[in-house]
Amino acid sequence: MIDQLLGYSLTIAFLAVKVVLFIIPLILSIAYLTYAERRVIAAMQLRLGPNVVGPFGLLQPIADAIKLLHKETVIPTLANKYLFVLAPIITFSISLAAWAVIPFDDHWVFADINVGILYLFAMSSLGVYGIIIAGWASNSRYAFLGALRSAAQMISYEVSIGLVIVTVLLCAGSLNLSKIVEAQRAIWFFIPLFPMFIIHFISALAETNRTPFDIPEAEAELVAGYHVEYSSIAFALFFLGEYANMILQSAIASILFLGGWLPPFDVAPFNMIPGFIWFILKICFFLFVFLWARATLPRYRYDQLMRLGWKIFLPFSLAWVVLTAGFLMYMGWLPK
């Protein structure tokens, strides 16, 4: 019995160490994604961007973090204090929990479960709760309107993302993320499923409230959206959660459509590069497109956003699911 408990304790301790070793680089990646965003947008708009704190401005994210940590946490008088504090914790925790099933390389995954894609879909759906709680608990009309906008937007585009995932599952024949990657050894899914690849990426922009779908944070109408009443570390958690979701959506798109850790060509020198390097490079490509969209595209009106999700993406993705299933069945390729 004691040996068994000792074994469980060692297993939990080892897992905790792995989680910490993963979270620290992830938080640093989020911090330097904000730096990359400002530098990339500045370059596209012929500006300098951050270049004062440290060489080439590389210490700017650390300075921003210190500034946020030293600010006072202000809780509105009539706010629901417990839910007000809980909302950013929920948002940030869910953005981290989703990484549990992401495979970085062959057998490099925390939990290689057979329903990994359903777990990801569930985690992305739970993110709505943190936003709704933040808007309601703030006791502010602006925050509540921003929360309702964001929730409606995320729910609307989750429908089309779900149908995109169904087409990928039909082609891969598995809900396990590692097996979805292995199914792309012959051809990456973005080639036969190119329209769904585009819909997935645009829906990911809407899911993360990024330009041109940053309507919940529209400064002109709503001041700053659902986190208007937040400051200090609570605001930082919302900020970290949003950028963590950007990286997560880029990782999901890489797994579903760009072959995850697989190289583009299975010949030297491509297959000599470690798989997790390819995976990181693909994530960086998607993140660059996220930043590119923010630098160049104007914001949608809310009615345009909803029309795109419900009247264009939903019927088209549903039709593509039917066509994909029919084609696979006709060719005898439908997995049993």
Secondary structure, DSSP 4 states (H G I P E B T S, - for coil): -HHHHHHHHHHHHHHHHHHHHHHHHHHHHHHHHHHHHHHHHHHHTT---S-SSSGGGTTHHHHHHHHHHHS-----TTS-HHHHHHHHHHHHHHHHHGGGG--SBTTB-S---TTHHHHHHHHHHHHHHHHHHHHHHTT-HHHHHHHHHHHHHHHHHHHHHHHHHHHHHHHH--S-HHHHHHTTSSS-TTTTTHHHHHHHHHHHHHHTT-TTS-GGG-HHHHTTGGGTT--HHHHHHHHHHHHHHHHHHHHHHHHHHS-TT--SSSSTTGGGS-HHHHHHHHHHHHHHHHHHHHHHPPPPPHHHHHHIIIIIIHHHHHHHHHHHHHHHHHHT----
